[in-house]
Amino acid sequence: MKTLLRIDSSPRTKTSITRQLADILQERLENESSKTVQKRDLYYDELVTFGNEDRINGYFTPEEQQTDIQKTAIAGSNTLATEFAQADEYLFAVPMYNFNVSAALKAYIDLISRVGITFKYGEGFPIGLLENKKAYVIIATGGTPLDSDYDFVTPYLRVFLNFVGITDIEFIKVASTNTNLEQSLIDAKAAINNLKIS
């Protein structure tokens, strides 16, 4: 049975647009085929924290040489990166904040970008280890046009996912939620319904 990892990155709960749409897409994905769903709610997850020197040093120290402090510092990252690597599909619910992803999502990406777990170094360049996986990315913005020069969310997430080996990506884009929420939701739900689920 495949595992779908859902990643919510909005501090809003009941009023979150990305969460509402992720619920709809998750239901469709579950209806299409049986799967286990795991969830990470980044703003409310105690493992999603900013790093410190002990964590950084721990990343670059061989396991057998790590101090107890370093092992503790990277334990959460080990859990999150391994969970991410073991999933088969991904559902990202991503609000745009100040032209980019939220601080919680950026912290999460830093935590799961791990040598030997999600990527490795080749001859002078990194190689993603998560090939043949699928990602669905819901992006909502209040007014910033998506795919414009001011949209740093879409290219950033595409580059990150490609970096770890995920090239099969479906973007569901929800623009102008501040000025035309009703139409934005109608369009986004239609896009979800029209997705080709493999």
BALOBA-1460 file (C-alpha; in Angstrom, 3 decimals):
// residues 198
<rec num="1" residu="m" x="0.000" y="0.000" z="0.000"/>
<rec num="2" residu="k" x="1.325" y="3.429" z="-0.935"/>
<rec num="3" residu="t" x="1.937" y="6.153" z="1.619"/>
<rec num="4" residu="l" x="0.741" y="9.712" z="1.054"/>
<rec num="5" residu="l" x="2.541" y="12.304" z="3.164"/>
<rec num="6" residu="r" x="0.512" y="15.475" z="3.628"/>
<rec num="7" residu="i" x="2.379" y="18.611" z="4.670"/>
<rec num="8" residu="d" x="0.381" y="21.621" z="5.915"/>
<rec num="9" residu="s" x="2.338" y="24.848" z="6.224"/>
<rec num="10" residu="s" x="-0.236" y="27.432" z="7.263"/>
<rec num="11" residu="p" x="-0.575" y="28.665" z="10.866"/>
<rec num="12" residu="r" x="-4.290" y="29.057" z="10.183"/>
<rec num="13" residu="t" x="-6.502" y="26.065" z="10.825"/>
<rec num="14" residu="k" x="-10.250" y="26.373" z="10.153"/>
<rec num="15" residu="t" x="-9.874" y="29.453" z="7.938"/>
<rec num="16" residu="s" x="-6.924" y="28.144" z="5.926"/>
<rec num="17" residu="i" x="-7.637" y="27.989" z="2.203"/>
<rec num="18" residu="t" x="-4.786" y="25.593" z="1.497"/>
<rec num="19" residu="r" x="-5.999" y="23.205" z="4.204"/>
<rec num="20" residu="q" x="-9.539" y="23.234" z="2.814"/>
<rec num="21" residu="l" x="-8.317" y="22.418" z="-0.675"/>
<rec num="22" residu="a" x="-5.852" y="19.834" z="0.602"/>
<rec num="23" residu="d" x="-8.769" y="18.063" z="2.311"/>
<rec num="24" residu="i" x="-10.546" y="17.845" z="-1.038"/>
<rec num="25" residu="l" x="-7.485" y="16.609" z="-2.898"/>
<rec num="26" residu="q" x="-6.602" y="14.134" z="-0.148"/>
<rec num="27" residu="e" x="-10.097" y="12.662" z="-0.317"/>
<rec num="28" residu="r" x="-9.811" y="12.266" z="-4.067"/>
<rec num="29" residu="l" x="-6.407" y="10.616" z="-3.796"/>
<rec num="30" residu="e" x="-7.702" y="8.202" z="-1.164"/>
<rec num="31" residu="n" x="-10.756" y="7.372" z="-3.269"/>
<rec num="32" residu="e" x="-8.645" y="6.642" z="-6.327"/>
<rec num="33" residu="s" x="-6.566" y="4.006" z="-4.542"/>
<rec num="34" residu="s" x="-6.101" y="2.673" z="-1.040"/>
<rec num="35" residu="k" x="-3.226" y="4.306" z="0.751"/>
<rec num="36" residu="t" x="-1.882" y="5.176" z="4.148"/>
<rec num="37" residu="v" x="-1.975" y="8.894" z="4.927"/>
<rec num="38" residu="q" x="0.585" y="10.500" z="7.193"/>
<rec num="39" residu="k" x="0.366" y="14.173" z="8.158"/>
<rec num="40" residu="r" x="2.794" y="16.848" z="9.208"/>
<rec num="41" residu="d" x="1.290" y="20.102" z="10.453"/>
<rec num="42" residu="l" x="4.406" y="22.219" z="10.396"/>
<rec num="43" residu="y" x="3.351" y="25.129" z="12.602"/>
<rec num="44" residu="y" x="2.224" y="22.725" z="15.316"/>
<rec num="45" residu="d" x="4.896" y="20.034" z="15.030"/>
<rec num="46" residu="e" x="7.497" y="19.990" z="17.798"/>
<rec num="47" residu="l" x="10.077" y="18.462" z="15.456"/>
<rec num="48" residu="v" x="10.033" y="21.473" z="13.122"/>
<rec num="49" residu="t" x="12.502" y="23.861" z="14.692"/>
<rec num="50" residu="f" x="15.269" y="26.156" z="13.549"/>
<rec num="51" residu="g" x="18.773" y="24.762" z="13.727"/>
<rec num="52" residu="n" x="21.768" y="25.657" z="15.831"/>
<rec num="53" residu="e" x="25.491" y="24.989" z="15.734"/>
<rec num="54" residu="d" x="25.169" y="21.562" z="17.349"/>
<rec num="55" residu="r" x="22.730" y="20.453" z="14.665"/>
<rec num="56" residu="i" x="24.846" y="21.757" z="11.801"/>
<rec num="57" residu="n" x="27.968" y="20.122" z="13.210"/>
<rec num="58" residu="g" x="26.025" y="16.905" z="13.747"/>
<rec num="59" residu="y" x="25.031" y="16.793" z="10.085"/>
<rec num="60" residu="f" x="28.673" y="16.833" z="9.018"/>
<rec num="61" residu="t" x="30.044" y="14.471" z="11.662"/>
<rec num="62" residu="p" x="30.137" y="10.696" z="11.028"/>
<rec num="63" residu="e" x="27.546" y="8.962" z="13.188"/>
<rec num="64" residu="e" x="30.109" y="7.033" z="15.212"/>
<rec num="65" residu="q" x="31.871" y="10.309" z="16.080"/>
<rec num="66" residu="q" x="28.825" y="12.380" z="17.020"/>
<rec num="67" residu="t" x="28.536" y="13.622" z="20.567"/>
<rec num="68" residu="d" x="25.386" y="12.955" z="22.579"/>
<rec num="69" residu="i" x="24.467" y="16.624" z="22.143"/>
<rec num="70" residu="q" x="24.822" y="16.363" z="18.364"/>
<rec num="71" residu="k" x="22.769" y="13.160" z="18.244"/>
<rec num="72" residu="t" x="19.993" y="14.869" z="20.176"/>
<rec num="73" residu="a" x="20.211" y="17.949" z="17.953"/>
<rec num="74" residu="i" x="19.681" y="15.978" z="14.725"/>
<rec num="75" residu="a" x="17.205" y="13.386" z="16.019"/>
<rec num="76" residu="g" x="14.158" y="15.318" z="14.804"/>
<rec num="77" residu="s" x="15.729" y="15.874" z="11.402"/>
<rec num="78" residu="n" x="16.496" y="12.158" z="11.130"/>
<rec num="79" residu="t" x="12.850" y="11.335" z="11.829"/>
<rec num="80" residu="l" x="11.436" y="13.883" z="9.381"/>
<rec num="81" residu="a" x="13.893" y="13.138" z="6.563"/>
<rec num="82" residu="t" x="13.401" y="9.370" z="6.851"/>
<rec num="83" residu="e" x="9.618" y="9.757" z="6.894"/>
<rec num="84" residu="f" x="9.805" y="11.969" z="3.806"/>
<rec num="85" residu="a" x="12.086" y="9.539" z="1.974"/>
<rec num="86" residu="q" x="9.832" y="6.569" z="2.707"/>
<rec num="87" residu="a" x="6.632" y="8.179" z="1.379"/>
<rec num="88" residu="d" x="5.417" y="7.427" z="-2.134"/>
<rec num="89" residu="e" x="3.332" y="10.549" z="-2.758"/>
<rec num="90" residu="y" x="3.294" y="14.037" z="-1.289"/>
<rec num="91" residu="l" x="0.602" y="16.646" z="-0.787"/>
<rec num="92" residu="f" x="1.917" y="20.102" z="0.055"/>
<rec num="93" residu="a" x="-0.535" y="22.785" z="1.219"/>
<rec num="94" residu="v" x="1.377" y="26.030" z="0.747"/>
<rec num="95" residu="p" x="0.247" y="29.599" z="1.416"/>
<rec num="96" residu="m" x="2.444" y="32.340" z="-0.018"/>
<rec num="97" residu="y" x="3.836" y="34.699" z="2.615"/>
<rec num="98" residu="n" x="5.746" y="37.760" z="1.459"/>
<rec num="99" residu="f" x="6.371" y="36.266" z="-1.980"/>
<rec num="100" residu="n" x="7.744" y="32.963" z="-0.667"/>
<rec num="101" residu="v" x="6.933" y="29.919" z="1.472"/>
<rec num="102" residu="s" x="6.202" y="30.242" z="5.174"/>
<rec num="103" residu="a" x="9.022" y="30.095" z="7.722"/>
<rec num="104" residu="a" x="7.786" y="26.705" z="8.943"/>
<rec num="105" residu="l" x="7.968" y="25.175" z="5.474"/>
<rec num="106" residu="k" x="11.445" y="26.576" z="4.878"/>
<rec num="107" residu="a" x="12.579" y="25.118" z="8.212"/>
<rec num="108" residu="y" x="11.042" y="21.756" z="7.266"/>
<rec num="109" residu="i" x="12.811" y="21.721" z="3.912"/>
<rec num="110" residu="d" x="16.111" y="22.418" z="5.663"/>
<rec num="111" residu="l" x="15.422" y="19.520" z="8.033"/>
<rec num="112" residu="i" x="14.618" y="16.967" z="5.324"/>
<rec num="113" residu="s" x="17.429" y="17.921" z="2.935"/>
<rec num="114" residu="r" x="19.815" y="15.288" z="4.249"/>
<rec num="115" residu="v" x="22.801" y="13.639" z="2.639"/>
<rec num="116" residu="g" x="22.320" y="9.895" z="2.436"/>
<rec num="117" residu="i" x="18.570" y="10.096" z="3.094"/>
<rec num="118" residu="t" x="17.006" y="12.351" z="0.464"/>
<rec num="119" residu="f" x="20.040" y="13.086" z="-1.723"/>
<rec num="120" residu="k" x="23.667" y="12.142" z="-2.159"/>
<rec num="121" residu="y" x="26.713" y="13.766" z="-3.686"/>
<rec num="122" residu="g" x="27.806" y="12.582" z="-7.093"/>
<rec num="123" residu="e" x="30.930" y="13.688" z="-8.896"/>
<rec num="124" residu="g" x="30.705" y="17.349" z="-8.004"/>
<rec num="125" residu="f" x="26.927" y="17.616" z="-7.974"/>
<rec num="126" residu="p" x="24.044" y="16.320" z="-5.830"/>
<rec num="127" residu="i" x="21.808" y="13.441" z="-6.914"/>
<rec num="128" residu="g" x="18.252" y="13.085" z="-5.618"/>
<rec num="129" residu="l" x="17.365" y="9.742" z="-4.047"/>
<rec num="130" residu="l" x="13.571" y="10.030" z="-4.316"/>
<rec num="131" residu="e" x="12.922" y="9.149" z="-7.933"/>
<rec num="132" residu="n" x="9.617" y="7.759" z="-9.251"/>
<rec num="133" residu="k" x="7.528" y="9.617" z="-6.667"/>
<rec num="134" residu="k" x="4.678" y="12.083" z="-7.156"/>
<rec num="135" residu="a" x="4.058" y="15.466" z="-5.545"/>
<rec num="136" residu="y" x="0.912" y="17.583" z="-5.486"/>
<rec num="137" residu="v" x="1.446" y="21.207" z="-4.483"/>
<rec num="138" residu="i" x="-1.433" y="23.552" z="-3.640"/>
<rec num="139" residu="i" x="-0.293" y="27.179" z="-3.611"/>
<rec num="140" residu="a" x="-2.569" y="30.017" z="-2.465"/>
<rec num="141" residu="t" x="-1.798" y="33.708" z="-2.696"/>
<rec num="142" residu="g" x="-3.815" y="36.732" z="-1.682"/>
<rec num="143" residu="g" x="-2.943" y="38.783" z="-4.713"/>
<rec num="144" residu="t" x="0.557" y="38.095" z="-5.990"/>
<rec num="145" residu="p" x="0.274" y="36.612" z="-9.477"/>
<rec num="146" residu="l" x="1.586" y="33.064" z="-9.585"/>
<rec num="147" residu="d" x="4.288" y="32.389" z="-12.171"/>
<rec num="148" residu="s" x="5.116" y="36.107" z="-12.158"/>
<rec num="149" residu="d" x="8.463" y="37.683" z="-11.323"/>
<rec num="150" residu="y" x="7.183" y="38.079" z="-7.755"/>
<rec num="151" residu="d" x="6.328" y="34.413" z="-7.261"/>
<rec num="152" residu="f" x="9.237" y="32.735" z="-5.511"/>
<rec num="153" residu="v" x="7.142" y="29.834" z="-4.207"/>
<rec num="154" residu="t" x="6.587" y="27.893" z="-7.426"/>
<rec num="155" residu="p" x="10.193" y="27.904" z="-8.695"/>
<rec num="156" residu="y" x="11.608" y="27.301" z="-5.212"/>
<rec num="157" residu="l" x="9.474" y="24.218" z="-4.585"/>
<rec num="158" residu="r" x="10.112" y="22.891" z="-8.078"/>
<rec num="159" residu="v" x="13.875" y="23.244" z="-7.609"/>
<rec num="160" residu="f" x="13.764" y="21.637" z="-4.156"/>
<rec num="161" residu="l" x="11.633" y="18.693" z="-5.277"/>
<rec num="162" residu="n" x="13.814" y="18.147" z="-8.340"/>
<rec num="163" residu="f" x="16.866" y="18.355" z="-6.073"/>
<rec num="164" residu="v" x="15.689" y="15.325" z="-4.067"/>
<rec num="165" residu="g" x="14.673" y="13.466" z="-7.235"/>
<rec num="166" residu="i" x="10.947" y="14.265" z="-7.500"/>
<rec num="167" residu="t" x="10.157" y="15.478" z="-11.002"/>
<rec num="168" residu="d" x="6.499" y="14.412" z="-11.319"/>
<rec num="169" residu="i" x="4.824" y="17.482" z="-9.808"/>
<rec num="170" residu="e" x="1.272" y="18.795" z="-10.132"/>
<rec num="171" residu="f" x="0.777" y="22.427" z="-9.099"/>
<rec num="172" residu="i" x="-2.718" y="23.577" z="-8.118"/>
<rec num="173" residu="k" x="-2.613" y="27.368" z="-8.066"/>
<rec num="174" residu="v" x="-5.068" y="29.557" z="-6.159"/>
<rec num="175" residu="a" x="-4.519" y="33.236" z="-6.855"/>
<rec num="176" residu="s" x="-6.320" y="36.423" z="-5.822"/>
<rec num="177" residu="t" x="-7.948" y="34.997" z="-2.702"/>
<rec num="178" residu="n" x="-8.125" y="38.477" z="-1.153"/>
<rec num="179" residu="t" x="-10.028" y="40.008" z="-4.039"/>
<rec num="180" residu="n" x="-11.986" y="37.136" z="-5.568"/>
<rec num="181" residu="l" x="-12.062" y="34.237" z="-3.118"/>
<rec num="182" residu="e" x="-15.214" y="32.595" z="-4.427"/>
<rec num="183" residu="q" x="-13.982" y="32.351" z="-8.005"/>
<rec num="184" residu="s" x="-10.513" y="31.322" z="-6.853"/>
<rec num="185" residu="l" x="-11.984" y="28.386" z="-4.937"/>
<rec num="186" residu="i" x="-14.218" y="27.385" z="-7.846"/>
<rec num="187" residu="d" x="-11.220" y="27.350" z="-10.176"/>
<rec num="188" residu="a" x="-9.038" y="25.437" z="-7.716"/>
<rec num="189" residu="k" x="-11.681" y="22.782" z="-7.069"/>
<rec num="190" residu="a" x="-12.149" y="22.354" z="-10.804"/>
<rec num="191" residu="a" x="-8.387" y="21.911" z="-11.208"/>
<rec num="192" residu="i" x="-8.406" y="19.230" z="-8.495"/>
<rec num="193" residu="n" x="-11.303" y="17.422" z="-10.138"/>
<rec num="194" residu="n" x="-9.548" y="17.509" z="-13.499"/>
<rec num="195" residu="l" x="-6.252" y="16.131" z="-12.243"/>
<rec num="196" residu="k" x="-5.139" y="12.891" z="-13.815"/>
<rec num="197" residu="i" x="-4.416" y="10.636" z="-10.854"/>
<rec num="198" residu="s" x="-1.942" y="7.910" z="-11.733"/>
